[in-house]
């Protein structure tokens, strides 16, 4: 699967069952449901969960909270658009 296939799945009513929690969080965010994406991200342990959590708080506009989660993930705060970051995350976690 690639980013374009992932984007195509956004026309569905629910994420494909084979998507793990990270991809489900990104899927719901791609559908415009930040709240569900954030709920899922809070359940993901480790640096991957922190990375998704950071992106979501950056998208929310909470720079302080986003910075905290980027540090927890061991990632710098990106200097790219939110759309680019979302695509990069999808590509990385589809990996």
N, C-alpha and C positions, 0 to 999 in steps of 0.2 A: 504494500500500500504506500502511496505517496500523498503529499499535501493536497493535490487536486482531488484525489479519491476521498480524502478525509473531508474536504470542503463539500463534495457531492453528497456525502452522508448527512450533511446538515439539513437536507430536505426531508429527512425522516422525522417521525414523531418522537422517537427515542434513539439514544445512541446504540450502535450495533452491540450485541451482547459480548462480542470478543474484545471490546475495548476495556483496558484496565482503568483503574481509578484516575490516573493522570490524564489519559486520553478522554475519559468521560468529563473531567473538569474542563478541559480545553474545548470539548464538543459543546457543552452547555454554554460556555462563554462565547463560542462562535455563534450560537443560536441567540445570543443576547440575554441570557439568563445568568447574570453575575452572581446572584444569591445562591443558586444551586451549585454553580461552579465553586464558589467560596466554601460552601458547606462540605463539598467533596474534598477540596484542597486541605481543609483543616483535619481531615481524617488520614491524610497521606503522611507517613513518617519519613524521616530522613531528608537529605538535601534535595531530592526531587520534589517532595511536597513543599519544602520551603521555597523552592524556585517558582513553582506555580503560584503559591501564596503571594510571593513578592510581586510577580507580574500582575496579579489581580488587584493588589493594593495600589500598584502604580497606575493601573487603569482607573481605579476608583478616585485617584487624585490625592491619596494619602501618602505623600512622599516620605514622611518620617517612618511610618509603618512599613512601607515598601523597602526602604533602606535597611531596616532591621532584618527583614526576611531575606533580602539579597545577601546580607552578611552571613546569616544562618546557612544559606545555600552555598556560600563560598563563591558568589558571583558578583561581578561589578554591576552597578546600575547601568542599564543600557542607554546609549545615546541615539537610539533608533526609534522609529515610530512604534506605537503600540501594535499596529497591524503587522509590521515586520517582525516584531518580537513574538507575536502569536504564531505566525508562520514558522519562525525559527524553532519555537518550542514544539510545535506539532511535528516538524521534520525531525527534530532531535529525538523526541520520545516515540516516534514511529520506528526509529532506527533499528 
